[in-house]
Amino acid sequence: MLNLQANGLSNALLRSSNPKLNLIAFEPLMLKKSEAKSLKVDDLIALGKKLPQLYIYRKGGVVGQVALGEVDGREAVIISAKERIANLGKPEPKYTTLECRIAVLPKREFTVGKLVYIPAYSTEKILLFIKETLVARAKLVENGEVFFLQITEKY
């Protein structure tokens, strides 16, 4: 059953810039600055034939890896590794970094090998950030060969 209050809280946490939160997000995507400025509803951002790696971010650095899946009809992640990557690098001059936040991982759930359910429809409500600014909401779509982020809302 869908819990609107819990989904609202999850959405508010995803929007937050609180450095203490563990955020589940795709590896940063490089997007041309001109494309980032001209994003509009129904635009597609190609991710490739494989889903990009999902990481756990905390205080702007990577602290772990997760694998996305579905268990009993619910979206879930399995924490596959704990690791630290502090320097994520900078984009090339004509590009900007697109951060794609999927869910918040509770601190108590951050154990390697643990299966954690994420809020319903998390892959349909991915928040896109550029330089800590929310620019759009997207959903993960697949056409059989390639994965895309489809813009559903522009901010």
C-alpha positions as CSV (number, residue, x, y, z in Angstrom):
1,M,0.0,0.0,0.0
2,L,1.3,3.4,-0.9
3,N,2.0,5.7,2.0
4,L,1.9,9.3,0.9
5,Q,3.3,10.7,4.1
6,A,6.3,8.4,4.0
7,N,6.9,9.2,0.3
8,G,6.7,12.9,1.1
9,L,9.3,12.6,3.8
10,S,11.5,10.6,1.6
11,N,11.2,13.2,-1.2
12,A,12.1,16.0,1.3
13,L,15.1,14.1,2.5
14,L,16.3,13.6,-1.1
15,R,16.1,17.3,-1.8
16,S,18.1,18.1,1.3
17,S,21.7,19.0,1.2
18,N,22.3,17.5,4.7
19,P,25.9,16.1,4.6
20,K,25.0,13.4,7.2
21,L,22.5,11.6,4.9
22,N,23.5,8.4,3.0
23,L,22.2,9.0,-0.5
24,I,21.8,6.3,-3.2
25,A,22.6,7.8,-6.6
26,F,23.9,6.8,-10.0
27,E,27.6,7.6,-10.7
28,P,27.7,11.2,-11.7
29,L,26.8,11.8,-15.4
30,M,28.6,14.2,-17.7
31,L,26.2,16.4,-19.6
32,K,27.0,19.3,-22.0
33,K,26.2,22.6,-20.3
34,S,24.0,23.6,-23.3
35,E,22.0,20.4,-23.0
36,A,21.6,20.9,-19.2
37,K,20.2,24.4,-19.7
38,S,17.8,23.3,-22.4
39,L,16.3,20.2,-20.6
40,K,12.5,20.0,-20.9
41,V,9.8,17.5,-20.0
42,D,9.9,14.3,-22.0
43,D,13.6,14.7,-22.9
44,L,15.7,11.6,-22.7
45,I,19.2,11.3,-21.3
46,A,20.9,8.1,-22.5
47,L,22.6,6.0,-19.8
48,G,23.9,3.2,-22.1
49,K,23.3,-0.5,-22.5
50,K,24.1,-1.2,-18.9
51,L,22.6,0.6,-15.9
52,P,25.2,3.0,-14.4
53,Q,26.8,1.9,-11.1
54,L,24.9,2.9,-8.0
55,Y,26.8,4.4,-5.2
56,I,26.1,5.5,-1.6
57,Y,27.2,9.1,-1.1
58,R,27.8,10.9,2.2
59,K,29.4,14.3,2.6
60,G,30.0,14.6,-1.1
61,G,32.1,11.4,-1.3
62,V,31.4,7.8,-2.1
63,V,31.2,5.5,0.9
64,G,29.7,2.3,-0.7
65,Q,28.1,0.5,-3.6
66,V,24.7,-0.9,-4.1
67,A,22.9,-3.1,-6.7
68,L,19.4,-2.2,-7.7
69,G,16.7,-4.9,-8.1
70,E,13.2,-6.0,-7.3
71,V,12.1,-8.4,-4.5
72,D,8.5,-9.5,-4.1
73,G,7.4,-6.7,-6.4
74,R,9.1,-4.0,-4.4
75,E,12.2,-2.0,-5.3
76,A,15.2,-2.9,-3.3
77,V,19.0,-2.5,-3.1
78,I,21.7,-4.9,-1.9
79,I,24.7,-3.2,-0.3
80,S,27.6,-4.8,-2.2
81,A,30.6,-2.9,-0.8
82,K,31.9,-0.2,1.6
83,E,34.5,1.9,0.0
84,R,35.7,5.5,0.1
85,I,36.3,7.7,-2.9
86,A,36.8,11.3,-1.8
87,N,37.9,12.9,-5.0
88,L,35.3,12.4,-7.8
89,G,37.1,14.6,-10.3
90,K,35.9,17.6,-12.2
91,P,34.0,17.6,-15.5
92,E,35.6,18.9,-18.7
93,P,35.1,22.6,-19.5
94,K,32.1,22.3,-21.8
95,Y,30.4,19.7,-19.5
96,T,28.6,19.8,-16.1
97,T,28.1,17.0,-13.6
98,L,24.5,15.7,-13.2
99,E,23.8,14.0,-9.9
100,C,20.8,11.5,-10.0
101,R,19.5,10.8,-6.5
102,I,17.3,7.8,-6.1
103,A,16.8,7.2,-2.3
104,V,18.1,7.8,1.2
105,L,19.7,4.9,2.9
106,P,19.1,4.8,6.7
107,K,22.4,4.8,8.6
108,R,21.4,1.6,10.5
109,E,20.9,-0.3,7.2
110,F,24.4,0.4,5.9
111,T,25.8,-3.2,6.2
112,V,27.5,-5.0,3.4
113,G,25.3,-7.9,2.1
114,K,22.1,-6.4,3.5
115,L,18.9,-6.2,1.4
116,V,17.2,-2.8,1.9
117,Y,13.8,-1.9,0.5
118,I,13.6,1.6,-0.9
119,P,10.5,3.8,-1.2
120,A,7.9,2.7,-3.8
121,Y,8.5,4.1,-7.3
122,S,12.0,5.5,-6.4
123,T,13.2,4.8,-10.0
124,E,10.2,6.8,-11.3
125,K,11.0,9.8,-9.1
126,I,14.8,10.4,-9.5
127,L,15.9,13.9,-8.6
128,L,18.5,15.5,-10.9
129,F,20.9,18.0,-9.4
130,I,23.5,20.3,-11.0
131,K,25.8,21.9,-8.5
132,E,23.6,21.1,-5.5
133,T,20.6,22.7,-7.3
134,L,17.5,20.7,-8.2
135,V,16.9,21.0,-11.9
136,A,14.5,18.2,-12.8
137,R,12.7,15.0,-11.9
138,A,13.1,11.9,-14.1
139,K,12.2,8.3,-14.4
140,L,14.3,5.3,-15.4
141,V,13.1,3.8,-18.7
142,E,14.4,1.1,-21.0
143,N,13.7,0.5,-24.7
144,G,15.0,-3.1,-24.6
145,E,18.5,-2.2,-25.5
146,V,19.4,1.1,-23.8
147,F,18.6,2.7,-20.5
148,F,17.4,6.3,-20.3
149,L,16.4,9.0,-17.8
150,Q,13.1,10.6,-19.1
151,I,12.5,14.0,-17.7
152,T,9.0,14.2,-16.0
153,E,9.3,17.6,-14.3
154,K,11.5,20.6,-14.8
155,Y,12.2,23.0,-11.9
